[in-house]
Amino acid sequence: MNRSRFFFGLLVFMVQVALGQSPKISGRVYHDKNQNGIYDKGDKVLKDIFVSNGKDVVATNTKGIYKIEFLENNPIFVIKPKGYVSPRTPQNNLKFYYLSQELTNKESFDFPLYPNKEKDKVKIALLGDPQ
């Protein structure tokens, strides 16, 4: 069944491209209370969180849903809001994006976020090379 869904999605994508319509990607941004990476009952949706495709930026609605244009070879990523952090991969990298290769395999691209204590002040060092 997953294989047929994949081919159906690919067919819809190809028809939209042929007709000059850009397909849309959608998903949800939410506070994943049990940190399982799946939107469950009790997880809080997050509104006004920004998601980008590298060209456009959209905000989630009151239901935590975003819709954005699919751009070939561009990832979809969530822009980190204050007080939250994305989950980590087994290699300890933050998973705040979906690569374009991943975007044809699923219907929804959700971004779970976890609470993260942050300081109000940040110290940074900027370095430059004036050559």
N, C-alpha and C positions, 0 to 999 in steps of 0.2 A: 504494500500500500504506500509506503514512503517513497518508493521508486516511482510509482505512477504520479504521486503528488509532485515530486520533483520535476518530472517531464511535463506535467500540466503547467506548473509555474514557469518553466522555461519557455513553453509554447506561448503563454500569455505575455511574457516579457518580450519575446521576439515579435509578436504581433504589435505590441505597443511601440516598439522601436521602429518597425516598418511603417506604422501610421504616423510616426513623428511625435508620439506621446511619450513623455518620460514616465517610467513607472515610479510609484511612490513606495517608500519604505516606512513602516510604522512600528511602534513599540511603546513600551511603558517604562517610566523611571519611578522607582519606588524604594522605600526604606525596607530592606530585607531583614525583618526582625530576627528570624531564626538562622540567617546567613546560609541558606541552602541553595541560593541562586535561582529559586523558582518563586513566582508571585503566588502567595498563599493568602487565604482568608486571614485577616489580621495585619497584613503588611500595609503600610501607609503609603499611598501614592503621593508623589511630590510634584507640585505645580510650579510653573515658571522656572523650570530647569532647562538650560540650553543644550541642544543637540545640533551637531553640524555634520555636513558631508564634505567639508573642506572648501566649499564655495558658499553655501547658504547656511544660515543659523536660524533655527526655529525654537520656540519655547513650548514646553509641555502645557497642556490645558489643565483644567481643574480635576480631571480624572487621571492625570499623570501621563496622558497619551501625546505622542508626537507623530507627525507625518512630514516626511522630507523626500525630496527628489533623489532617486538612485542615480549616481554618477559612476560610470564604469571606471575601474581602477582607483576609486576613492573610498577610503574607509568611512564608516559612520561612527561618530564618537560623542560621548557626553562630556560637557564642560563642567568640571568639578565645582560643585557648590560649596560654600563655606559650611563647615561642620560635618561633612561627609567624605567618605573615601570609597573608591571602587574595590571590588574583591581582588584577590591575588590569584595568579595561576600557580600550579605546582612548582614552577621555576621562580616563584616569588616576584613576578612582574605584575603590575597593576593591569587589570583587564577592563579598560574603559572604552573599548572600540570593537568594531567588527570589520574585518578586512573584506574587500569587495568579493573575494572568492567565497566567503561565508554567506554572502547576502542572497544567494540563489537557493539556499538549502532550507530556509525556514520562512514562515509567514510573518512572525513577529520577532522583533529584536529588542528585548527588554534590557534595561540597565539597572541591576540591583545596586544599591548603595548602602554603606554601613556608617553609623555614627562615628565621628572621629573628633576627639578633643583637640582644639587648636588654640594657639596663643593669639592674642589680638595684635601683638607687634611681631614683626619678622625682621631679622637682620640678614642682609644680603651683601655680597661683594660683587661688584661689576668690574670685569677686566676687559681691556680692549687692546688691540694692536694697531697703532696709528700709521701703518705703512702706506 
